[in-house]
Each structure stands twice: as structure tokens, then as C-alpha cells.
Amino acid sequence: MTTLLGCIADDFTGATDLAGLLARSGVQVSLRIGVPDSPPQNTAPFEVIALKSRTAPVAAAVDETRAALKWLQAAGAQRFFWKYCSTFDSTAEGNIGPVSEALMADLGTDQTIYCPAFPENGRSIFMGNLFVGQQPLAESPMKDHPLTPMRDSNLMRLLAPQVTRPVGLADRLTVAQGADALATKLSALADEGVAHVVVDAVADDDLAIIASACRDMPLMTGGSAVAMPLPGLYLADGTLAADAPRATAPELGLGAILLSGSCSAMTNKQVAEYTSRGAPSYQLDPLALAEQGSDAVLSWLAAQDLGAAPLIYATANPDSVRAAQEKLGVAEAGALIEDTLSTCAVAARDAGARRIVVAGGETSGAVTKALGAARLNIGVEIAPGVPWTYCQSAGHDIALTLKSGNFGAETFFTDALEAL
């Protein structure tokens, strides 16, 4: 089938977040791990390409995203969505702005929107300022993110240094007037030469208005939630056929493994909750891994009953993370954890685990690549923006969930296992 909407995400958990919300429509959603090597075939109505470009050098992120765009265009897509984190994770140099401008240039469009709001998960934008729950972004736990600490809450100020053309705002007062008013505002800003428009959203109704007003834009950008209404809009007007392919799920074995590399505040709570239940668990120490390697954790894993869904985690508080980074270096500490958890994922799969839960964007990317999963089909949603997905790994049907650090309730790990 010809692809209707082509989506590009800057990390793996963000890709599953977006794919899961699109899949609420019941229509088939396919998630590709990296830009496919072969030309498009057997494509889904909604295709999502997951990159690992959030913290890549700007030039590399731009090149990889443009390659993803070309593949999606070859699949037949004429509308595109560039997905980044709902906390606008970036640096002063990018990568959100440079990638957006590259996509705009390739598509020949003069304007796009920026809306990372996800009210269902506590992300809202008011007068251009991003809130995490009731906290401004710069006062939230994101201020201490180990790779992309966010020290400003104003999205226009964050975006302006990253782009070459003017930045503007369509505020909540405009959005509240409806899709026609928002479209008129965007047109007026375009006439003024404003290419990059931050759009306020504080509730799901706002997202529906924004999607309706922007649905025919060649390029939309934002968090996953602003894309969520698009399938319904396309079905309603016949752009997407009522008999479009639907999602299916394979039969699976029962063995499970949980792997957590995220050190977010919520993942710390999730790990604490799961271990408090008496579940078998093993905490990784980056300093010990640097000195002794991964033999100890692999030996521990080999002795576990995968029916009990053991947890292996590097999740720790910010002070512990900083201490490891100071001794090993930020990149080295992260790579040690990613490599170890990836090795554990493969070992667990070979031992019979057919349900694999991964927490953390960088960890998810590393684990997915280690498993050799090139395409994920989207299944049941565990929490807002976090679905189970299905793939093939070494000839086995695998259920895989990739959780962004701050997503899910404190009971997420148990919720994920119960969902299947």
C-alpha cells in the first residue's frame, strides 16, 4: 500500500511513542529501525523511521534525516512529520532546528510548526513556554538531563539560535478560537516571513485544533501527541480508505527480561516499585563494568528464571550518574551501559525471552540494533505513548517495548507484562 504519512523520529523511544499514538486508530503502523537499505515494499499507511540522531553531530543528524525523507517519499508519502521529544531535548546548536530547516528545504515549504505538547503525559505549552506537569521545563528534572540539560523553558528562545529564519508564536488564545483562526494566524505569520511557528497547547482539544489546521502542511514537527488526531482526520475525509490494513499480533513465548538504562526521575520510581515486589534484579555499576567487564551480570542472568521477568538496570540518581561520568567521561559511561544491556538482551533472547521491556532512549536504540530488528509492527498500548511492538529477531517472534525515560506510571514494568 502507498504510504500516506511519513514520519521521522530522532530516537527510538520517541518513534514508538509516535507509532503507538497513530496506532490508536487501529490502522497498521510500521516502524523502521534506521533508514532501510532496500527500496520500499509492503509499506503501511503510516510509516515511522526511527533514527538515533538526537545527540548526534548536527551535520550527521541532518544527513540521516534527509535520507529518511527520501525513503519515505519513495514509499509514496506526501505529508511528513518530524518527531522530537516532548521536552524539546536539544542543545544551542540543534538538532531540532537544523533538521527542520533541511526538511523544509527538501520539501520546498516556507513554514512549519513546533508543538511538543503532550497533555496526557503532563507536557503543555503556554505563551511559548513548555511545562512538565506544573513545573516550567527549566525547573523540572530535565534541567539535570545528563546529555541535554534544559535550562530555558521558552521554546522560541531555545529554537531561535538553531535556525536561520524568523521564529514566531501562535498562542493559546488563537488556538482556542479554532482551526480556521489558527490557519489564518499561520498565514499571516508566513506573510511576515516567519518560518518557524511555536504553537501553544494545554489540552487534547488544542491538539485536535492544531492537527486540523495543519493537516495539509507538507511538514509538521512536534511531539507525538499533535500527530495523534491525523489518522482520524484522514479517515473522516476519505484520504485514508476505511478498509486500510489493520494491526495484527503474533503468538509469543512467555519468557521476559526488563532492561533499564534510563536515569530519569520516573524510571527511578519505576525501578524502585518493581524491585519492591521482590522481583529478581541486578544493578549495573559503570565503574565496575569498566574494570571487570560484563561477565558477572551475564552469569547472574544465566541463572535466572525468565518466567519471573528479571530486571537489569543502570538506573540511578543524578549524583551517582555524575560521579560515574566524571571518572569515565559522559560518552564512555553511556556506551558501557548501552553495550552491556544490549549484550544482556541478546543473551536473554537466546535463553528464551520473547518479551523484552527497555527503558531509556539511548538504551532502546542500542538494544534494538543488537537484536537485529529492522521493522517493528505496533501493537497494544501500555501507557500513553508506549506500545508493545512486534518484530523478528534471529528467527524468533519478539515483543519489544521501548519506553522513554519519563513515560509511564510507577507500575509501568508490571503494567507492560500484564498488557500481554
Disulfide bonds with the S-S distance in Angstrom:
none
